[in-house]
Amino acid sequence: MADEISDLRLFARMVAAGSLSATARRLNSSLPAMSRRLAAMESRLGARLIDRSTRRFALTEEGALLYERSLGILSDIDQVEAEVSARTRSPRGHLRVGAPLEIGRRRIAGLIGAFCRQYPGVTVELVLGDAPADVVANDLDIALHSDLPTDGEVVTRLLLASRRVVCASPAYLESRRGPERPADLAEHDCICLVRGHQVYNRWSFVENGQSGEVRVRGALSSSSAEVVHDWTLAGLGVGLKALWDIEDDLAEGRLIELLAPFAGNPINLYVIYPTRSHMPQRVRVFIDFVVEALRGRSATA
């Protein structure tokens, strides 16, 4: 029975990943190993589950039926395991946690280390990336992200309410005077974040009680929030960063906040997880752990 359940979990992961190669990467395995597992499942069931005649990953009618039924079966198994685990008050199992690259590396990774020391029965895989998190498509148990998802199959919980900060290094400000009003940014080299083909070069402010935007420009832009941070620290321009990413730099003088009286760019960090009839104990305990650890950090002031 254990092998059959393991096969169902693997098949569900294959469908969620969208290809055997993506499944292999996520499981730190190989494409031949995934192909052998799939072939063994098909041989045992006497049915072809995935159509390999097309370039795209496509389920056969039997594969679609197995996937649909397996989701319910695995959900029931997870619920039973969670209820049993809750009785012992010792969470167990594996978690896949997604997080933005910078806050994930600088802060969440350390929290995960502390969590695993406190709960040795739980293993955690941290998946880092700056693209909006899709917990269902990416087979994540939990994701942390600043964007609210529109997917009705997930639940969100606010972790941090903060703001973005216009900042520069002392080295940058040695050669030029800092901006006194948002419009003064036109005279500065601003470092912009890029998402897809969109350059975030319109920064929001509140001036005289009115919200508005200022279009900025500069020689540098990047799809990595961490690279924007590093370039700002290096004195290459003015950056716009989430307070939780730079609060230590501000406190220790490596960066200086600019245009604080005009701050008008809020940013929130959410924890996102799939809708389930019963949340596994390891998920609930992890969320509570992160909420407690981040409580009181990165206030908007």
N, C-alpha and C positions, 0 to 999 in steps of 0.2 A: 504493500500500500504506500509506503514511504516513497518508493521510486515513482509510482504513478502521480503522487502529489507533486513531487519534484519536477516531473515532466510537465504537468499542468502549469506550474509556476514559470518554467522555462518558456513554454509555448506562449503564455501571456506576455512575457517580456519580449519575445520575438516580435509579436504583433505590435506592442507598444513602441519598440525601437524602430520598426519599419523595414528592417533588413537583417539578415544573418550577420553581416559584417559589423553593423552597429551594435547588435547584441553581444557579439564577441568582444568588442572594445569595452562595453560597459561591464562585462563580467570578467575582464582581464583574461580572456580565453583566446581561442583561435577560430578562424572561419571553418577549417576542416572539422574541428571538434563540434561546432554547432551543427554543421551539416550531418555529421554522424548521429548526433542526438536526435535531430529531426527525422532522419531516415529510420532510426530505431523506433521512434514513436509511430511513424506511418506504417512500418512493418507490423508492429504489435496490434495496431488498430485495423490494419487491412484497408487503409484509405489514404489517399493523397490529401495533404492538408494545405500545402502551399504550392501554387502554380509557378513552376520554374521556367515555363516556356516564354515568359515575357520579361522585359528588362525591369519592370516594376514589380515590387513585392505585392502579391495578390493572393488572398485566401480562396481556396476552393469552397464549394458549398458545405462540404463536411468540415473544413477548417473553420469556417465562420460559425458553424453550429458548436464545434468544440470550444471555440473562444468565448462565445456568448455564455455557454453553460459553465465553463471553467471559472469565469469571473464570479458567478454566484457561489460556486463551491469554495473557491479560495477565500472569498469574503466570509463565508460561514466558518471556515477553519481559522481564519485570523480572529474572528470574534470569540470563538471558543478558547483559543490560545490566550487572547487578551484577558478573558474572564478568569481563566485558571491562573495566569500570571498575576492578575490583580489580587487574587487570594493570597499569594505568597509574598506580595509587596516587593517583588524583585523583578523588574522589567528585563526581558530578554529579547533577542532577535537582532535584525539588521535594519539600519536606517540609511536611506539615501537623502542627503540634505543638499539643496542647491542654494547658492548665495552669490551676490555680486563679487567680482574678483577682489576689489580693494578691501571692503569691509570684511569679506570672507577670510582673506589672508591675514589681515592685520588684527582682527578681533574675534571673528566667529571660530577660527581654527583653534585659538587658545581655549575658548569656552568648550569646544568639543573635547579637547584633551582633558579638561577638568571634569566634564560630564562622564567620560569613559572611566576615569579613575574612581568616580563615585558610584558608577553603575557598570561594573565589569562584565555583566552579562549581555551588554548591548555593544554591537559593533557599528561603526558609523563610517560612511563614505561621503566625503565632502566634494561636491561638484561645483566648480567655480566658473562663472561666465557673466558678462555684462548684458547679455540679451535678456529680454523679459522672460521670466521663468514660467514654464508650462509644466505643472506638476504631473498632469495626466500623460501628455505625449512623451515627456522625458523620464517617465517611470520614477518620479520622486515621491518620497513620503512627505517631505516638508520642503518649502522654499522660502527664502527671505528675499524680498525685493521692494523697491520703492514705488513700483507701479501697481495700482489696483487692477486685478484681472477682471475681465468681463465674462469669464467662463462660469456658468452657473453650477458646474460640477465641483467647485472648490469653495472652501471656507477661508475667510481672512480674519486676522486679528492684528490690531495695531500694536507694534512693539515700541517704536520711537516716533515722537512728533518733534521735528526739528526744522532747520532752515538751511538754505544755501548761503555761503559766505563768499563775497568778493575779497580776494586776498592777494598778497604779493610778498616776496622775500625782502629782507633788508637790503640785500645786494641789488635788487632791481630798483628799489627806491633811493639808492645812493645817487643814481644818475639822473633821476627825474622826480618831479614833485608828484605826490599822490593825488588822485582825483578828489575834488571837493564835492562835486555833484555828479549824478549819473551821466550827464551829457559829456563830462570831461573824459570819459572812457574812449571817446573818439580819438583822443591824442595818445592812446596807449596801445601797446601790443597785448592783445588778449588771446588767451589760449582756449580753444573751443573743443567741446566734446562732440563726437560724431556718432550717430546711431543709424546704421544702414547707409542711406544716401543723404540723410538729413544732418546738416550742421547746426548745432544749437548755438547760434550767434545772436539771438535776441534774449537779453537778460532783463528780468522783471524787477521793478522797484516801486516804492511808494513815495511820492513827492507831493507835498502840499495836500495830503489826504487823498490823492488820486493815484490809482495804479496805472503803470505804464511800462513800456518796454524801450530799451536802448539797443540799437544794433551795433555790435562790436566787430572788430576785425583784427587780424594778426597773422603772422607767418606760420603759426603752429596750430595743428588740430590733431586729434587722435580719437579712435574708437575705444581706447582704454582710459577709464577714469583714473587708474593708477599712474599711467604715463602723464596725464595732465597734472596730477599731483607732483610727480617728480620734476617735471619741467618748471612748475611754479616754484618749487623749492630751490631749483638751480638758478633762479633769477632770470628766466627767459621770457617772462611775461606775467600778466595778471590772470589769475585763475578764478573760476567759480566752482566751489567745492561744497559738498555736504559737510555740515559742522562736525558730524560724528567721525569723518575721515581726517579732520585736521585739528581737532581740539587740543591734542597734545602739542602740535607744532605751534599753535597760538599761545599756549601756556608757557612754552619754553623759548618763545621768541624767534623760532625759525620762519614763521610766517606772521604777517601783520594784517589784521582785518581792515578793509577799506569800505567807505560808504556805509558804515553801520547805521547811521540815522535813517537811511533810505531802504533798509533791508525789507524785501517784500517777496521773497522767493521760498515759500515753505516746501519742505520735503518730509515725507513720512516713510518709515520702514515697517513693512507688514510681514507677518508669517502667514504662509499660504499652505493649505493641505487639502487633499481630496475629501469630498463629502462621503461619510461612511455612517452606517447605522450604529456602529460601535467603534470608537477610536481605540486602536491598540495602546496598551499601557505605555509602551516605550515612546510612542509619539506624544502622548499627553505629558509624560514626565519630562521629555526633552523640551517641549514648548514651555512648560512651567519653569524649567531650569534657565532657559534663555531669557524669558521675561524677567525673572528675578535678577539675573546677572546684569541686564541692561537697564533696570529700573533706575530712574534718576539721572541717567547719562544723556548727554547731547540735548539738553533743554534748548528751547528756542531763544532764550535770552543769551 
